[in-house]
């Protein structure tokens, strides 16, 4: 009888140890920064630290629109948030249902007891690292010490990306892997824009610094053949390298 009892106790300890190891592994996988493009905002950042989680939302080319901070712990497929503080706080506790992919670099979250789902979050070191992972291009921005203008507004900016993927040079938009349909894409973009914004629409060209000038000039010419004539090429500076936000700054061409 005593031997059976000892075996049952040992089995329970083994099970608890396994669940404890799984929980610690999941916690370690969550720790870090996660980003997504939220439909209502330009950018959502969630950062898990050892005992706290921090959310920041950005809108257009502004700084953080609002933020929240909380303590967190995991249990099976749930993340329990407690002691929530920050902008627009409407509750002290919250539970997220979450799922990691096998590579532990994509995260799905939905609020328990709510229909609200977050878009898929991507693990990244910074806002710019998230950006290049999201568009699946290698881009190292050129740097300048000259004065730059804001080159991002959600209602006026049509973004174009030029960079590399597995040594292949690619120019793409949010909706296409090339510029073959740029005319129709621009007209569709204009049809969704408010009438008062139409005179102020422009392209935001986010291009790698190693692309030859002739290719950059060719891209700009192609863009200007559409009904939108202004093109801003994005640069980074010593003060703004887009680690914390994606408030593009550029030079008009």
C-alpha positions as CSV (number, residue, x, y, z in Angstrom):
1,X,0.0,0.0,0.0
2,X,2.8,2.4,0.9
3,X,4.6,1.5,-2.3
4,X,1.5,2.3,-4.4
5,X,1.0,5.6,-2.5
6,X,4.7,6.6,-3.2
7,X,4.3,5.8,-6.9
8,X,1.2,8.0,-7.1
9,X,3.0,10.9,-5.3
10,X,6.0,10.5,-7.7
11,X,3.6,10.5,-10.7
12,X,2.0,13.7,-9.5
13,X,5.4,15.4,-8.9
14,X,6.5,14.3,-12.4
15,X,3.3,15.8,-14.0
16,X,3.7,19.1,-12.0
17,X,7.3,19.3,-13.1
18,X,6.4,18.8,-16.7
19,X,3.7,21.4,-16.6
20,X,6.1,23.8,-14.8
21,X,8.7,23.3,-17.5
22,X,6.1,23.9,-20.3
23,X,4.9,27.1,-18.6
24,X,8.4,28.4,-18.2
25,X,9.2,27.6,-21.8
26,X,6.0,29.4,-22.9
27,X,6.9,32.4,-20.7
28,X,10.4,32.6,-22.2
29,X,9.0,32.4,-25.7
30,X,6.6,35.3,-25.0
31,X,9.3,37.6,-23.5
32,X,10.3,40.3,-26.0
33,X,8.6,42.8,-28.3
34,X,5.6,41.9,-30.6
35,X,4.1,44.1,-33.3
36,X,1.2,44.3,-35.6
37,X,-0.7,46.8,-37.8
38,X,-3.9,47.4,-36.0
39,X,-6.9,48.4,-38.2
40,X,-7.7,51.4,-35.9
41,X,-4.1,52.4,-35.4
42,X,-0.9,52.5,-37.5
43,X,1.1,50.3,-35.1
44,X,0.6,48.2,-32.0
45,X,3.5,47.1,-29.8
46,X,3.2,44.6,-27.0
47,X,6.4,44.0,-24.9
48,X,6.5,41.2,-22.4
49,X,9.1,41.5,-19.7
50,X,9.7,39.0,-16.9
51,X,6.9,40.3,-14.7
52,X,5.2,43.0,-16.7
53,X,3.6,43.6,-20.1
54,X,3.5,47.0,-21.8
55,X,1.2,48.0,-24.7
56,X,1.7,51.0,-27.0
57,X,-0.6,52.2,-29.8
58,X,0.4,54.7,-32.5
59,X,-1.9,56.6,-34.8
60,X,-0.7,58.2,-38.1
61,X,2.6,59.9,-37.6
62,X,2.0,60.8,-33.9
63,X,3.9,59.5,-30.9
64,X,2.2,56.9,-28.7
65,X,-1.6,57.5,-28.8
66,X,-2.1,55.5,-25.6
67,X,-0.5,52.9,-23.5
68,X,-1.2,50.3,-20.8
69,X,1.0,48.5,-18.3
70,X,0.1,45.3,-16.3
71,X,1.5,42.3,-14.5
72,X,1.1,39.0,-16.2
73,X,1.2,35.2,-15.8
74,X,0.3,32.3,-18.0
75,X,-1.8,29.2,-17.3
76,X,-2.2,26.7,-20.2
77,X,-3.4,28.8,-23.2
78,X,-4.3,31.9,-21.1
79,X,-2.4,35.1,-20.2
80,X,-3.8,36.7,-17.1
81,X,-3.3,40.5,-16.8
82,X,-3.6,42.1,-13.4
83,X,-3.0,45.6,-11.9
84,X,-3.7,47.2,-15.3
85,X,-2.8,50.9,-15.5
86,X,-2.5,53.4,-18.3
87,X,-4.5,55.5,-20.8
88,X,-8.2,54.7,-21.1
89,X,-8.1,52.1,-18.3
90,X,-11.5,50.5,-18.0
91,X,-10.7,47.4,-16.0
92,X,-8.0,46.2,-13.6
93,X,-7.9,42.5,-14.7
94,X,-8.1,40.9,-18.1
95,X,-7.5,37.5,-19.7
96,X,-6.1,36.9,-23.1
97,X,-6.4,33.5,-25.0
98,X,-3.2,33.1,-26.9
99,X,-1.5,30.7,-29.3
100,X,2.1,30.7,-30.6
101,X,3.2,29.1,-33.9
102,X,5.8,26.4,-33.9
103,X,8.6,28.8,-34.7
104,X,7.4,31.0,-31.7
105,X,7.6,34.2,-33.8
106,X,3.9,34.6,-34.5
107,X,1.3,35.2,-31.8
108,X,-2.5,35.1,-31.9
109,X,-4.3,36.8,-29.1
110,X,-8.0,37.3,-28.3
111,X,-9.7,38.7,-25.3
112,X,-11.5,36.0,-23.2
113,X,-15.3,36.6,-23.1
114,X,-15.0,39.2,-25.9
115,X,-15.3,39.1,-29.7
116,X,-12.2,41.3,-30.0
117,X,-9.2,39.6,-31.7
118,X,-5.8,41.2,-32.2
119,X,-4.3,40.9,-35.7
120,X,-1.4,38.4,-35.8
121,X,1.6,39.8,-33.9
122,X,5.1,39.3,-35.2
123,X,8.1,39.1,-32.8
124,X,10.8,41.7,-33.7
125,X,13.6,43.6,-32.1
126,X,12.2,47.0,-33.0
127,X,9.5,48.7,-35.0
128,X,11.7,48.8,-38.1
129,X,12.6,45.1,-37.7
130,X,8.9,44.3,-37.6
131,X,8.4,46.4,-40.7
132,X,10.9,44.6,-42.9
133,X,9.7,41.2,-41.6
134,X,6.2,42.1,-42.4
135,X,6.9,43.2,-46.0
136,X,9.5,40.3,-46.4
137,X,12.2,42.5,-47.8
138,X,15.8,43.4,-46.7
139,X,16.0,47.2,-46.5
140,X,18.8,49.2,-44.9
141,X,17.7,52.9,-45.2
142,X,20.1,55.6,-46.4
143,X,21.2,58.1,-43.8
144,X,21.3,61.9,-44.1
145,X,22.1,64.9,-41.9
146,X,19.8,67.2,-44.0
147,X,16.4,68.4,-43.0
148,X,13.6,66.0,-43.7
149,X,9.9,66.3,-44.1
150,X,7.2,64.1,-42.7
151,X,6.5,61.4,-45.3
152,X,3.7,59.5,-43.6
153,X,0.0,60.2,-43.2
154,X,-2.5,57.4,-43.2
155,X,-4.9,59.3,-45.5
156,X,-2.4,60.7,-48.0
157,X,0.6,58.4,-48.3
158,X,0.8,55.5,-50.8
159,X,3.8,53.4,-49.7
160,X,6.2,51.7,-52.2
161,X,9.0,49.4,-51.0
162,X,12.3,48.6,-52.8
163,X,14.7,46.1,-51.4
164,X,16.1,42.6,-51.6
165,X,14.8,39.1,-50.9
166,X,17.3,36.2,-51.3
167,X,19.5,38.5,-53.5
168,X,16.6,39.3,-55.8
169,X,15.8,43.0,-56.3
170,X,12.1,43.7,-55.7
171,X,9.9,46.7,-55.9
172,X,6.4,46.2,-54.4
173,X,3.4,47.9,-52.8
174,X,1.1,46.7,-50.0
175,X,-1.1,44.9,-52.6
176,X,1.3,43.8,-55.3
177,X,4.8,42.2,-55.6
178,X,5.7,44.6,-58.5
179,X,4.6,47.9,-60.1
180,X,2.9,46.3,-63.1
181,X,-0.5,47.5,-61.8
182,X,0.6,50.8,-60.2
183,X,-1.8,52.9,-62.3
184,X,-4.9,51.0,-61.2
185,X,-3.6,50.7,-57.6
186,X,-3.2,54.5,-57.4
187,X,-6.7,55.1,-58.9
188,X,-8.2,52.7,-56.4
189,X,-6.3,54.5,-53.6
190,X,-7.7,57.8,-54.8
191,X,-11.2,56.5,-55.0
192,X,-11.0,55.6,-51.3
193,X,-9.5,59.0,-50.3
194,X,-11.6,61.9,-49.1
195,X,-12.1,64.6,-51.7
196,X,-10.3,67.3,-49.7
197,X,-7.1,65.0,-49.5
198,X,-6.8,64.4,-53.3
199,X,-4.5,67.4,-54.0
200,X,-2.1,66.3,-51.2
201,X,-1.6,62.6,-52.1
202,X,1.9,61.4,-52.4
203,X,4.2,58.3,-52.7
204,X,6.4,57.3,-49.8
205,X,9.3,55.4,-51.2
206,X,11.1,53.2,-48.7
207,X,14.2,51.9,-50.4
208,X,17.5,50.2,-49.6
209,X,20.6,52.4,-49.6
210,X,22.5,50.0,-51.9
211,X,20.1,50.3,-54.8
212,X,21.9,52.2,-57.6
213,X,20.7,55.7,-58.3
214,X,19.6,54.8,-61.9
215,X,17.2,52.2,-60.5
216,X,15.8,54.7,-57.9
217,X,15.4,57.3,-60.7
218,X,13.5,54.7,-62.8
219,X,11.2,53.8,-59.9
220,X,10.4,57.5,-59.3
221,X,9.7,58.1,-63.0
222,X,7.3,55.1,-63.0
223,X,5.5,56.5,-60.0
224,X,5.2,60.0,-61.5
225,X,3.6,58.5,-64.6
226,X,0.5,58.0,-62.5
227,X,-1.8,60.8,-61.5
228,X,0.1,61.3,-58.2
229,X,3.2,63.3,-58.9
230,X,4.9,63.8,-55.5
231,X,7.4,61.2,-54.2
232,X,9.2,61.3,-50.9
233,X,12.2,59.0,-50.4
234,X,12.6,57.9,-46.8
235,X,15.9,58.5,-44.9
236,X,17.0,57.8,-41.4
237,X,19.0,60.2,-39.2
238,X,21.1,59.8,-36.1
239,X,18.1,61.0,-34.1
240,X,15.5,58.9,-35.9
241,X,16.3,55.3,-37.0
242,X,12.8,54.0,-36.6
243,X,13.5,51.7,-33.7
244,X,10.6,53.0,-31.7
245,X,8.1,54.1,-34.4
246,X,7.5,54.2,-38.1
247,X,7.1,57.9,-38.5
248,X,8.7,58.1,-41.9
249,X,10.8,61.2,-42.8
250,X,11.9,61.9,-46.3
251,X,13.1,64.1,-49.1
252,X,10.7,65.2,-51.9
253,X,11.7,64.2,-55.4
